[in-house]
């Protein structure tokens, strides 16, 4: 038995290609081998940036004694959760049901038919060896009981994915969601609940949209407080921009250091929308620095964006990022080092480990020019340290979110290079990730992987293409988004308004997963709900609007029960309650450009934009809407009913103020 991961495309799997464990990828051959040998499958699921995945690998999977026990009694299968979110979803559901919690690495023991009979997460080496012996004993001595247990668990999980009854999310329900969130809000540090704290990006997006529709000061205060807390703490990279995955403490001081693409794409938009709503200089700065981080540190040579930066550097968490006062002095000299330590909260005792501190910026420096120079010196010095590895696979969903963030931010802040990067990314996805008319989950090195795209790949990609269309007004992105959505409608709908995670012709697992709430990123149903709603507003398609309304209602039960896990659904519901608010600007002259600038700063959650010549094909909102007096003209339409056309910015501002 030999390790068979050398040909894998996933960086996470390749990290295990030299293990003495006889790993193989998830495929039918693995289960056929389990049936032939009459042994269980040992499924290990993780991802490249995961700290505890690395720990278990070093402690157990690189150990000859552990490997011998795994190889003798099991068929070991390794899965990258980011490459196969469908497999991760159903076995994480099993792990959570059996243990009351979940996480990665995930360790599951399966029958040769794929049914889970025992699941857990991280195990230290002594406990893992005991577990391997116990499972082997149970399989060889009481196999009938194990098989019966697996069958019962599988049936319970099949019933658990049955969709609940649709629930309307109208103004009353949206107000109640705000109240529920306020009840769990941390008024001291921002965010919700206690440690560990994850950036609540989708919930913040909902609250911003709720504020825009209702004027709620409480909703805006929760966003503002949380965004300030995150941006000023160690969760945010004060030197290079970008956010870590989560904070281990309630005050956003010490992060879990991996940087995920999806977090930074979602947060970039949140800070952009906060800036648009309040003019916050902090929010604007975070937008710029985070966009620069994405373009500098995560962009691939092909024009896509890599998945993550690792939590560890050379096996040590925080090695790249944490500082001591002496290290600051070594780089900056005595006076500037002392001043920087005071500004950044670097103490002799340390706020992290080993007498080191994460960098915080709890207040803006008095001398902005001094800080700008110091920041760059520290960033360059940090670049000389060992660096975390990059998971350079390009995930369709996360790149869709990144396209949306860069396109929208670039258009609003007039950063044309950001929009160009979004265009390059979209062109790459369309040329590589679409194979025989269907979407693949990921690529690496410019070659598409084998895993099929899941529902959130379609929803997030369509979201990005629609944002790119409204940044460039190039009709090809609208057409491409329509194709993505039609594929989702044809192959992923479950008949109740929600969407399965996997297509109707995808690989058959023991149950067909259907995520019912948002987690670290939008689930398939909520991602598609938002994109369908935007597409319907841009095209006037009632079919897509009805599908959007059904998808929002399908997420209503989770939104009503716990809005923290339905932020994207609630954000889509706010857009549905407000819009469509369509602003069609006919013309391409300076007047049209001025009108567009006014429209872009509108915070209405239901707003969609069109700009171009009235006779230009592929822009449905401009049909039959000519220029008035041969100059740029704006048509403001709410619910497909239009005001009289306007030709100056004051009239447009007034029209938008009446509809937000």
N, C-alpha and C positions, 0 to 999 in steps of 0.2 A: 504494500500500500504506500503510495507516494502522494505528496502534496501536488495539487493540480491547479493552483492559482496563478501560475506564472503567465498564463495567456489572458488573464482578466484585464478589463479596461478600467475598473474602479481602483483609484489610489488606495482606498481602504483595504480592499482585498489584496492588493500587491504588497501592502505592509506585512501581510501574513504569509507571503509566498515562500519564505525561507523557514517557516516554522516546521518542527518535526511532526506536527499534526498533519494527517492526511486529508487536509481540507479539500473540498471541491465546491464548485458553485451550485446554486440552486437549479436543478433541472430534473427531468424524469429519470435520468441515469442514476442519480443519487438514490432515489426511492426504489428503483429497480434493484440496486445493489443491496439496500436494506431488506427488501423482500427475499432476495436470494440468500443472504447471510442470516436472515431471521434475527436482526438486531434493530434497535431504535435509531432514528436520525437525531443527532445532536445539532440543533440549530443555534448558531451564535450570530446575533445581529448587532451592528454598531455603525460607526461612521468615523471618517478620518480625523476629525478635529476633537474627538471625544477623549477626555482625560482618563476616565476610568476604564475605557476600552484599552488604552495603552497600558494601564497598570495591570489589568488581567492578562493581556498578551505577554508582558514581561514575566509576570509571576507564574503563569500556568502554561500558556501556549508555546512558550519557548523552552519549557522544561521537559526533559526526556521522559521522566516518570509519568507525568500527567499525559503527555502525548501517547505513550504506550497504552495507558488505560483507555484513552479516547479511541484510539485506532482499533484496539482489540474488541471493544464492546459496542462500538457505535459507527455510524457513517457520519463523520463531521462535515457540516455544511456551513459556509460563511456567506453572509448577506450584508451588503451595504444598504442601510435603510434609506439613504438618499437616492439610490439607484432603483430600489424596489420598495417604494412606500406601500404598495399593496400587501406584500408579505409582512412588512413591519406592522401594518395596521391590524391585521387579524390576529397575529400572535402577541402584539402588545395588548390587545383587548383580552386575550386569554391570560396573559401575565397579570394584568390589573385585576381581573376577576378572581384569580387564584390567590394573589398575595396582598391585594388592597392598594398596590402601588406599581409603578413601572419606571423604566429608565433604561439607559444603555451603559454597558453592554447588556443585551437581553439574551438569556440562556433558556432554551426550550428543548424539551425532550418530546419527540413525536413518534407516533406509530409509523410503520412503513406506508400507510395511506395518508400521512400528513396531519393526523389528528393529535393535538397536544394533550399530554397526560401529566406533565409536570413542568412548571415554568418559574423562572426567577430572573435576577439581574446579575449584578457583580457578585462573585464569590472569591474570597481569598484562597490561596492554594490549598491549605489543609482542609478547609470546608469543601472545596471543589472535589478533591480526591475522595472524601467521604461520600459526597453526593453521587459521584460516578459509580462507586462501589454499591451504594444503596439502590440506585436505579438499575444497575446490572443484575443485582440479586432479585429485585422485584420482577424484572422482565423474564429471567430464566426460571424463577420459582412460582410466580403468580401471574403469568402472562394473560390468562383469561380475564383476571380482574383489571389489569392495566388496560387491556383493549376495551373492556366495558366502560371503564372510567373515561377513556379518550372519546368514546362514542357519545357518552352523556355530555361531556364538556363541549364537544363539537355541536351537538344539537342545541344546547343552551346558547352558544354563541350565534348560531344561525337565527334563532328567535330574537336575539338582542339587536340584530341589524334591521329588523322589520321597522319600517318608518312609522313614526307616530302620526297622529292626526294633525293636519295643517292648522296653523293658528295665525290669525290676522295680526299684523304689526302696524297698526295705525297710530295716530297721534297720542291716544291714551296709553297704549302699550309702550310707546317710545318714552313718554314722560315717566312711566313706572320704571323703565330700565335705568333712566338717569338716577332715580331715587334709590334703586337697589345698589347701583355703583357708588353713590355717595355714602351709603351706609358702610361700605367696606373700604372707603378711601382713607389713606394714611395722610392726614393733614399736616403732619410734621415733615415727612420726607417726600411726599408724593408717591404715586403708585397705589396699588391695591393689595391688601393683605399684609402678610409678614414675610420674613426671609425664608427661603431665597426669593428674590424678586426678579421677574422677567419683564422686559420692556413691553408694556401693554399697547402696542402700536395700533392694533385694529380697534380697540376700545377707545383710544384717544381720537382716532379718525371719526368714530361715531359721535363722540362728544363735541368735536369741532363742528360737525354737520348739524348736530342738534342745536348748538348755540346759534349757528347761522340761520336756522329756520325759526327758532323760538326766541332768540335773544337771551337765553338762560345764562346769567352770570356765574352760577354754580358750575355749569358744564365747562365754561371757559376757564374758570379758576382751577378745576381739576387738571385740565390739560396743561395750563401754564405752569402750575406747581410741579407736576410730574416731569415735564420737559426740562425745567430748570434743574431739578434735582438730578436727573440722569446726566444732563450735559455738563454739570459742574462736578460730578463725582468721578470716581475711578472707573465706572462703567464705560465712560467715554474716553477715547484716546486723546489726551490733551495735546499731544505732539503731532500726530499724523491724521487725526480725524477718524471717525468710525466708532461703532459701538461693539462692545463684547456681548456675548450671548445672554448673560444674566449676572446679577449681583448676589453674592453669597450672604450679604447682610441687608438689613432693611434700609440703610442710608445710602445705597449705591456706591459704597466706598471700595469694596474689593470685588472685582469681577471674576467670573469663570472666563478665562482669557480668550477662548476661541472667538473669532469674528465670523459671523455667518452672513452670506450674501443677502438672504431674505430679510433678516433683521434690519440691515442697513438700507435696503431699498424701501422697506415699509416706513422706517423712521425718517428717512430723508423727506418723504412726502408729508408726514405728520408735521415736521418742523417747517416745511415750506408752507403748509396751510395755516400753521400758527402765525408765521410771519405775515402771510397775506391778510389774516384776520386782525392782527394787533400791531404790525410794524416792528415786532421785537427784533432788536439788533442781535441778541443772543441766538434767536432762531435762525436768522439770516446767516450768521457766521457758521452755525452747525451745518446748515444746508451746503454751504460752499465747501467746508472742510470734508464733509462726508462724501460729496460728489468727487472731490479731488482724491480721497482715499480709494473710492471704487475704481476710478480711472487709472490711478497710479499703481495700486497694489493687487487688484483682482482682475484686471482686464487681461484676456488671453491674446496671443498673437493673431488668432483668427477673428477677433472682434467680439467674442462672447465674454462672459464674466465667470470667473472661477467660484467654486462653491463656498470655500472657507479658508481661513488661516487657523492653524492648529492651536490648541490650548497650551501645549507644552513646547518647549525648546530643548532639544537634547535630553528629553525625559524629565525636565524640570519645569513645573508650572510657574509662569510669570518671569522666567529668566530674562527674557527680552525686555520686559516692560517696567519692572520695579527698580527703585533707586534708593540709595542711602545718601545722607548729607555729604559724606566724603566723596561719593561718586559724582555728585553735582559739582563739588568744588574742583575735582580733577578736570572736569570739562570746562568749567566757567571761570575758575579762579576763586579766591577767597570771598571777595565782596559780592560778586554776582551769584556765586554759589549759595552763600547765606541768604541772599535776597530771594533767590529762586526757591530754596527750600521752604522759606516762610510762605511764599505765595502758593506753592504747590502742596503744602501739607506734608512735607517729607521730614520725619522726625528721627531722632536717635533710636527711640524704641521701635519705630516702624508701625505701619498700619496693616502690613501684610504678613510676611513670614521672614525669618532669618535676618531680622533687623532692617528689612527693606520696606518701602512704602510705595503704594500706588500713587499716581499723580492726580491731584484734584485742583480745580480752579474755582474755589468757592466765591471769589469776587474778582471782578475785572481789575487788572493792574492800573495804577495811576498813570504809568508811562506806557502807552500802547506800542510805541516804536521800540522801546527797550524790550518789551515782552516778545514782540515779533522776531527780533534778532535772537533773543535767548531761545525761543521755541525752535527756531531753525537750527541753531547750534546743537541743541539737545537731540533733535530729530536725526541730524546727520551723525552725531556720536552714537546714538542708539543703533543706527544702521550698521555700525561696525561690530556690533555684538552678534552672536549667533542668532539666527532668525527662525521663527516657526515655519514649518513646511506648509505648502499650499495644496489643498485638494483642488486640482485644476480641471475636474470634470465640469462641464457646462450643463446645468439642469434647466430644462425648458421653462418650468413654472417660475423659478427664481429669476431667470433672465427676463421673463415677461414683466415681473414686478420691477426689475431694474430699468427696463426700457421705459415703463410708465413714469418712474421717478425722474430719470434723467431728461426725458422729453418734456415733462411738465415743468420741472425746475428750470431747464434751459430756456424754455419759451418765456416763462414769467420773469426770469432774471436776465434775459437776453444774453445767455451764455451759449453761443452757437456751437461751440465744440461739444457741449454736452448733448445737444440735439443730434449732432453728427454721429456721436458715439452710439446713441440710441438707434439711429438709422443703420449703422454698421452692424449692430447686434441683431436687429430684426432681419436684415438681409442674410446674415450668417444662419440664423435659425431656419429661415425659409428655405435656404439652399441645402442645409445639412440635416436638420432634425425632421424634416418632412420626407418620408421614404414611401414610395408607392402610394401617395395620397394620404398617408396616416402619419401621426406624430409619434416620435420616439421620445423617451424620457430624458435622455442625456447624450452627450458626446464627449470625446476626449481627443485632443490633438487633431481636431478637424474631422474625426470619423464618428458617425453615429453609433451609439450602443445598441444592444439587442432589445432592451426592455421597452415595452410599449408605454406610450404616454398615458397618464391617468387623468382623472377629471380636472384636478387643479392645474395640471399643465395646460389644458385647453382654456380654462377660465382666466388664469393669470396671463397667458400669452395673448388672449384676446383683449384683456385689460390694457396690456402694454401697447398693442397695435392701435387700439382706439385712442389712447393718449398721444401716440406718435402721429396719428392722423390729425388730431386737433392742434398739434404743435407745428406741423408742416403743411397741412391741408392737401397732402398728396393722397389721391383717391385710392391708390393701390393698397394702402394700409387698411382702409375701410373695407375694401373687397376681401383682403386676406383675413381680417377679423371675422367677417361674415362666414367665410369658409370654415374657420376653426370652430365657430359656434354651431354651424350646421352639423359638423361631425359630432360634436358633443350631444346635440339634440337627437341625432340618429342612433348613437351607440351607447350613451351613458344614462339616459333617463330611466327612472325606475317605475314610472306610471303614476306616482303620487305627487309629482312636482319636484322631488329631490333627484339627485344624481348618484349613481353608483360610482365608487372610486375607479373601477375598471370597466372596460368596454364589454359589450355583449359577446364579442368574439375573442376576448383575451384568454390567456391561460386560465384554466379552471382550477381554483383552489377549493379547500373544503367548505368555504363559504365565500360569498361575493361581498367584499367589504364596501361599506358606505359610511363614511365619516359623518357624524351628525353635529359636529361643532368645530369651531376654530380652535387651534392650539397655538403653535408658534407662528403659523402662517394661515392664510385662509383655507378652509376646507373646499373640496370640489364644488359643493352645492352653493356656498356663499360666493366663491370666486366667479362662478358662472352666473349667479344672480346679478351681480354688479355689472358684469360685462354685457349680459343680455339687455339690461336696462339701458345702458349707455348706447348700445347699438340700435335699440328700438327708437331712442330719442333722435339719433342722427339720421335714421332712415325712414322713420314713420311706420315701421313694421309692427303691426298689431300682434302677429304671431310671436315675435320675440318679446314683446311687452308682456303678453300673457304668460309665456314661459318664465320670464323674470318674476312676475308676481307670484306664480306658483312656487318658484324656488325660494323666495323670501318667506312665504307662508310655511314652507316645509321646514325652515329653520326657526319658526316661531316658538316651538315648544322649548327648545334649548335657550332661546333668547329670553323667554319669560321666566324660566327656571334659574338660569345663571348667566346674566349678560356678559360676564367676563369671558365666556367661551363662545360668544356670538357677536363679537364686535363688527365683523365684516358684513354679516347679515343685517345688523342694525344700521350700519352705514348705508347699505343698499336701500333699506326701508326708509331712511331719511330722504334719500334721493327720490324714491318713489312718491313719498308724501309731498315733496316740494315741486317735482317736475313732471314731465320734462319742461325745463326752461331753455328754450332754443334761441340762440343769438346768431342770426345769419347776416353776414356782412358782405354786401354785394359791391365789388370793386377791388382794385389793387393799388389805388393811389395813396398818397400820404394821408388823406382824410380817412380812408379805410384802415390804415395802420393805426391811426390815433384812436379810432373806435374800437379796434381790436384790443389795444392796450387797456382801455377802460373795462372791456368785457372780461379780460383775463383776471383782473383783481377782484371780480365778484366771488363771494364765498358761497354762493348758492349751491347746495349739494346736488341739485338736479340739472345744473348748467351743462349744455353742450354748445360747441362753437363750430361755425363754418365760415370760410372766407374764400372768395374767388370771384371770377367773372360769372354773371348770371347765366351765361350760355355754356359754362364749363361742365362737361359730363362727369358723372361720378360723385357729384355733391348734391344729394337730394334736397337739402335744406335751402339751396339757392334757386331751385326751379320756380319760375314764375315770380321772382323777386328782383326786379330790375333796379338799377341805380336811379336816383332822383336827381335831376339837374346835372347829370354826367359826373357826379362825385360819389365817393364812398357813402353807402347807405346801410343802416342797421335795421333789421327786423327783429323785434323781440316778441317771442311767442311763448305762451304758457299753456300747456295742455293742448297744443296744436291750434290755439286761437291767438291771432297776432294783433299787436298794437299797430298804430299807424307808423310807417317808416320814419326814421329820424336820421339827420345828417350831421349833427354836431354832438360833441362829447357831453355837454351839459344835459341835453335831452336824453342821451343814452343813460347817463348816470341816474337821472330821475326815473326813467323807465325801469331800470334794474332795481332801484330802491323800492319800487312798488311791488316787486315780485320776489323779494328775498325775505 
